[in-house]
Amino acid sequence: MGQSVILRAWNGPSRLALLAVLGLGCGGSGGSAGGSASAAAGGDAEQISAAGYGSCVLESGGVVCWGNASAGPAAVAGLASGVASVAVGYEQTCALASGAVVCWGWDGYGQLGNGSTGEGYSSTPVAVSGLSSGGTAIASGGDHSCALVGGAASCWGWNAYGQLGNGSTADSSVPVPVSGLASGATAIGAGIEHTCAVVRGAAWCWGWNAYGQLGNPSSGYSAVPSPVTGLSAGVTAIAAGGLHTCVLAGGGVQCFGDNAYGQLGNGFTTNSFFPVQVSGLTEGVTAVAAGGYHSCALVNGGVKCWGRNDYGELGDGTTVDSAVPVGVSGLSAGVTAIAAGDFHTCAVATGRVVCWGDNGEGEVGAESGATSSVPVEVSGVPPQ
């Protein structure tokens, strides 16, 4: 466990987010509400998750993580097998293992879900209270996490903007039911200060909405789920990014919220409180991921990304922002999973785990700390 601490300011409501080396279970911390998505994966790497300055991959039923100034990819203690999903959060990471939800990392707001708060961190997974079986999906966001059990959604951790969805703004160190979502939920995503779910094909969001990340014209925040305008049916996947959200519906992608860097992908840089169609992505999309200020999609086996590109996180060989999707260099086919962090992106492609973008904390996984604007293979993760 390292001792370095990084302070990073988010464009949130006057909040400094602390990124400490404590959340990935491999000597690193979880990051911002990134995104992970997978199609029908081949090989042993079934899912990849990235957020902030860290990444994790689900490999042969175990979890391997890297980034956040860690020594490199390392297996998470106690999670060598039986893991179905992993979700990297802002300062915590959670996994779904044999139907049970476990989390590790910082616990200042109760985001580990085991009833304790303010006790520093746990470098090893701890059981989330009341979620010992039946879990089907998990999500980790900005100091809060969520899970689906039997179609019901529950969340725990930081709740200043109602991101737990239980009608209050009080933090909770144990899971609390999301209001109105006792059944029918099939997917869930967590952002910095907002959360979204797919319920019987419709998109619902709750939490902070200053940039339109809830997908409706309300201002301020909502402490209970509210419907996303125009997405009452046909939604199959949802990804909550830093201050924006993207959904997969009818094989195409729509996004809403913050658009300062073109992360909504509609050719403009104006925020939107309503879903807008991502340019050129009306069909053939099988997965979507939302990062800090960029988004990506898995399209006919290839990857396209859009939005901020200061560190090459779009993977097109440049550092120029793009308000429309651009192809990721060398990843036009054979990709089975994608994930987006703050300023980096990862994928499982043709038996390899690759990442690109900012590598200052080792989140790209290359031996060099240099930024890469094209995909590079993660050192130390065995080929699949």
C-alpha positions in Angstrom: 0.0 0.0 0.0 1.5 3.3 -1.1 1.4 6.5 0.8 1.2 9.1 -2.0 -1.9 11.2 -2.2 -3.2 13.1 -5.2 -5.7 15.9 -5.1 -7.8 16.4 -8.1 -10.5 19.1 -8.6 -13.7 18.2 -10.3 -16.1 20.5 -12.0 -18.6 19.5 -9.3 -20.3 21.7 -6.6 -17.1 23.1 -5.0 -15.8 19.7 -4.1 -12.2 18.5 -4.1 -12.0 14.8 -4.6 -9.2 13.0 -2.9 -7.5 10.3 -4.8 -5.4 8.3 -2.4 -3.5 5.1 -3.0 -6.0 2.8 -1.4 -8.8 1.4 -3.6 -7.9 -1.1 -6.3 -6.7 -3.9 -4.1 -3.4 -3.8 -5.9 -1.9 -0.8 -4.1 -4.0 1.8 -5.9 -7.2 3.7 -5.5 -10.4 3.7 -7.4 -11.1 6.7 -9.5 -13.9 8.7 -11.0 -17.0 7.2 -12.3 -15.6 5.7 -15.3 -17.3 3.0 -17.3 -16.9 -0.6 -18.2 -18.8 -2.6 -20.8 -18.5 -6.0 -22.4 -20.1 -7.8 -25.2 -19.8 -11.6 -25.6 -16.2 -11.9 -24.6 -13.8 -14.5 -25.9 -10.8 -15.9 -24.1 -10.6 -15.6 -20.3 -10.8 -11.8 -19.9 -14.6 -11.3 -19.6 -14.8 -7.7 -18.4 -12.6 -4.7 -17.9 -13.3 -1.6 -15.7 -11.5 1.7 -15.6 -11.9 4.9 -13.5 -9.8 7.8 -12.4 -6.2 6.6 -12.6 -6.8 2.9 -12.3 -8.0 -0.2 -14.1 -9.1 -3.7 -13.3 -9.7 -6.7 -15.5 -11.7 -9.9 -14.8 -9.5 -12.7 -15.8 -10.2 -16.4 -15.5 -12.7 -15.6 -12.7 -10.2 -13.5 -10.7 -9.5 -9.8 -10.6 -6.2 -8.1 -11.6 -5.7 -4.4 -11.1 -3.1 -1.7 -12.0 -2.6 2.1 -11.9 -2.6 4.7 -9.2 1.1 4.5 -8.7 1.0 0.8 -8.0 3.9 -1.5 -8.8 2.0 -2.9 -11.8 -0.8 -5.4 -12.5 -1.5 -7.5 -9.4 -4.2 -10.0 -8.4 -6.6 -8.9 -5.8 -6.2 -10.9 -2.6 -9.1 -13.3 -1.9 -10.6 -12.9 -5.4 -8.7 -15.5 -7.4 -11.9 -17.2 -8.7 -15.7 -17.1 -8.9 -15.8 -13.4 -9.7 -18.5 -12.4 -12.3 -18.0 -8.6 -12.4 -15.7 -5.8 -11.1 -16.5 -2.1 -10.9 -13.8 0.5 -10.2 -15.1 3.6 -8.4 -13.8 7.0 -7.3 -12.0 5.8 -4.2 -13.3 2.2 -3.9 -13.7 -0.9 -6.0 -16.4 -3.5 -5.8 -16.8 -7.0 -7.2 -19.5 -9.6 -7.6 -18.2 -12.9 -6.5 -20.5 -16.0 -6.4 -23.5 -13.7 -6.1 -22.1 -11.8 -3.1 -20.9 -8.1 -3.3 -17.5 -7.2 -1.8 -15.7 -3.9 -1.8 -12.3 -2.5 -0.9 -10.6 0.9 -0.7 -11.4 4.1 1.2 -14.4 4.1 3.6 -14.8 7.7 4.6 -18.4 7.9 3.4 -19.4 4.2 4.1 -18.8 3.3 0.5 -17.5 -0.2 1.4 -21.0 -1.0 2.6 -20.1 -3.0 5.7 -21.5 -0.6 8.3 -18.3 1.2 9.1 -17.3 4.8 8.2 -14.3 6.9 8.8 -12.0 4.0 9.4 -9.5 4.8 6.7 -9.4 2.0 4.1 -9.3 -1.7 3.5 -6.8 -3.1 1.1 -8.6 -6.4 0.9 -12.3 -7.0 0.0 -14.9 -6.8 2.7 -18.5 -8.2 2.5 -21.2 -5.6 1.8 -23.9 -5.9 4.5 -27.0 -7.8 3.4 -25.7 -8.6 -0.1 -24.3 -12.1 0.4 -26.2 -13.7 -2.5 -28.3 -13.1 -5.5 -26.3 -10.2 -6.9 -26.5 -9.7 -10.7 -24.9 -6.3 -11.3 -22.7 -3.7 -9.5 -21.6 -0.1 -10.1 -19.1 2.1 -8.3 -19.1 5.9 -8.7 -18.0 9.0 -6.8 -17.7 7.6 -3.2 -20.9 5.5 -3.6 -21.7 2.1 -5.0 -24.8 0.2 -6.1 -25.9 -3.3 -6.7 -28.8 -5.2 -8.3 -30.3 -8.2 -6.5 -33.3 -9.9 -8.0 -34.1 -6.8 -10.1 -34.0 -4.5 -7.0 -31.5 -1.7 -6.7 -29.7 -0.6 -3.6 -26.9 1.9 -3.0 -24.6 2.9 -0.2 -21.9 5.6 0.6 -21.8 9.3 -0.1 -25.3 10.9 -0.6 -24.9 14.7 -0.6 -26.8 15.0 -3.9 -29.3 12.1 -3.5 -27.1 9.7 -5.5 -28.3 6.8 -3.3 -31.8 7.4 -4.5 -33.6 6.7 -1.3 -35.2 10.1 -0.9 -32.7 11.6 1.5 -29.2 13.2 1.4 -27.8 11.3 4.4 -24.8 9.1 3.8 -25.3 5.4 4.4 -22.6 2.8 5.4 -25.0 0.0 4.5 -27.1 -0.6 1.3 -30.4 1.3 1.2 -33.2 0.5 -1.3 -33.5 2.9 -4.2 -37.0 4.4 -4.1 -39.4 2.7 -6.6 -36.8 0.3 -7.9 -37.8 -2.9 -6.0 -38.0 -4.9 -9.2 -37.4 -4.8 -12.9 -33.9 -3.3 -12.9 -31.5 -4.9 -15.4 -28.5 -2.6 -15.5 -27.0 0.1 -13.3 -24.3 2.8 -13.6 -22.7 5.2 -11.2 -21.3 8.6 -11.9 -19.5 11.2 -9.7 -22.6 12.4 -8.1 -25.4 10.7 -10.0 -26.6 7.2 -10.7 -28.7 5.6 -13.4 -30.5 2.3 -14.1 -32.3 0.5 -16.8 -35.8 -0.6 -15.5 -38.0 -2.7 -17.8 -36.3 -1.1 -20.8 -36.6 2.5 -19.6 -33.8 4.8 -18.4 -34.0 6.3 -14.9 -31.5 8.6 -13.2 -31.0 10.3 -9.8 -28.6 12.6 -8.0 -26.9 15.8 -9.2 -28.3 17.3 -12.4 -26.5 20.7 -12.9 -25.2 19.6 -16.3 -28.2 17.6 -17.4 -26.7 14.2 -16.5 -30.1 13.0 -15.3 -31.5 13.5 -18.8 -34.4 15.7 -17.8 -34.9 19.5 -17.5 -34.9 19.6 -13.7 -32.2 21.7 -12.0 -30.3 21.0 -8.8 -30.7 17.3 -7.8 -33.2 14.5 -7.4 -33.0 12.2 -4.4 -35.3 9.7 -6.1 -35.2 8.2 -9.6 -36.6 10.3 -12.4 -37.3 9.2 -15.9 -34.9 10.2 -18.7 -36.8 12.2 -21.3 -37.6 10.1 -24.4 -36.1 6.9 -23.2 -39.1 5.0 -21.8 -38.4 1.8 -23.8 -35.7 -0.1 -25.7 -32.8 0.8 -23.5 -30.4 -2.1 -23.0 -27.3 -0.6 -21.3 -26.4 2.6 -19.5 -23.1 4.2 -18.6 -22.7 7.1 -16.1 -19.6 9.2 -16.6 -18.1 12.1 -14.8 -20.9 14.6 -15.5 -22.6 13.0 -18.4 -24.5 9.7 -19.2 -24.7 7.5 -22.3 -27.3 4.8 -23.1 -27.5 2.0 -25.7 -30.9 1.7 -27.3 -31.9 0.0 -30.4 -28.3 -0.7 -31.4 -27.5 3.0 -31.3 -26.0 5.4 -28.7 -27.5 8.5 -27.1 -25.8 10.7 -24.5 -26.8 13.7 -22.3 -25.2 16.1 -19.7 -21.9 17.9 -19.8 -20.6 18.4 -23.3 -17.7 20.8 -22.8 -15.3 18.6 -24.7 -17.8 17.0 -27.1 -18.3 13.9 -24.9 -22.0 13.7 -26.1 -20.7 13.0 -29.6 -23.3 15.0 -31.5 -20.9 17.3 -33.2 -21.4 20.2 -30.7 -20.0 21.3 -27.3 -23.2 22.5 -25.8 -24.6 20.7 -22.7 -27.8 18.9 -23.1 -30.5 18.1 -20.5 -32.1 15.7 -23.0 -30.6 12.7 -24.8 -28.9 13.5 -28.2 -28.0 11.0 -30.9 -24.2 10.3 -31.1 -23.2 11.0 -34.7 -23.0 8.0 -36.9 -23.8 5.5 -34.1 -27.4 4.5 -34.9 -26.8 0.8 -35.2 -24.3 -2.0 -34.7 -23.3 -0.9 -31.2 -23.0 -3.6 -28.6 -21.5 -1.7 -25.6 -20.9 1.8 -24.4 -18.6 3.3 -21.8 -18.5 6.8 -20.2 -15.3 8.3 -18.7 -14.5 11.5 -17.0 -14.9 13.7 -20.1 -14.9 11.2 -23.0 -17.1 8.3 -24.1 -16.5 5.1 -26.2 -18.5 2.5 -27.9 -18.0 -1.0 -29.2 -19.2 -1.0 -32.8 -19.2 -4.2 -34.9 -16.2 -5.4 -33.0 -14.2 -2.2 -33.2 -13.9 0.8 -30.9 -14.8 4.4 -31.4 -14.3 7.2 -28.9 -15.2 10.9 -28.7 -14.8 13.9 -26.3 -11.7 15.1 -24.5 -8.3 13.9 -25.8 -5.6 15.9 -24.0 -3.8 12.7 -23.1 -4.7 10.6 -26.2 -7.6 8.9 -24.4 -9.5 8.7 -27.7 -6.8 6.5 -29.1 -6.7 7.9 -32.6 -3.0 8.9 -32.5 -3.7 12.5 -31.7 -4.4 14.7 -28.7 -7.1 16.7 -30.4 -10.6 16.7 -28.9 -13.4 15.3 -31.1 -17.1 16.0 -30.8 -17.9 13.0 -33.1 -16.7 9.4 -32.8 -13.2 8.6 -34.1 -11.8 5.1 -34.7 -9.2 3.8 -32.2 -6.0 2.9 -33.9 -5.6 -0.8 -34.5 -8.9 -1.7 -32.9 -11.3 -2.0 -35.9 -12.2 -5.6 -35.0 -11.9 -8.4 -32.4 -12.7 -6.2 -29.4 -14.9 -7.8 -26.7 -14.9 -5.3 -23.8 -14.2 -1.6 -23.2 -13.8 0.7 -20.2 -13.2 4.5 -19.8 -11.4 6.2 -16.9 -10.7 9.9 -16.3 -8.1 10.3 -19.0 -7.5 6.8 -20.2 -9.3 4.0 -21.9 -8.9 0.2 -21.9 -10.1 -2.7 -24.0 -9.9 -6.5 -24.4 -8.9 -7.1 -28.0 -8.0 -10.3 -29.8 -6.7 -12.0 -26.7 -4.9 -9.0 -25.3 -5.6 -6.3 -22.7 -4.7 -2.9 -24.1 -5.0 0.6 -22.8 -4.3 4.2 -24.0 -4.2 7.8 -22.7 -2.7 9.2 -19.6 -0.2 6.8 -17.9 1.1 9.1 -15.1 0.0 6.7 -12.5 0.5 3.5 -14.5 -3.2 3.3 -15.5 -2.3 2.4 -19.1 -0.2 -0.5 -17.7 2.9 0.1 -19.9 6.2 0.0 -18.2 7.0 3.6 -19.2 5.1 6.4 -17.5 4.6 8.1 -20.9 1.2 9.0 -22.2 0.1 6.9 -25.3 -2.4 8.2 -27.9 -2.7 4.6 -29.3 -3.4 1.3 -27.6 -0.5 -0.4 -25.8 -0.5 -3.9 -24.3 -0.8 -3.9 -20.5 2.5 -5.3 -19.2 2.1 -8.2 -16.7 -1.4 -9.3 -17.7 -1.1 -12.6 -19.5 -2.5 -12.9 -23.1 -5.8 -14.6 -23.3 
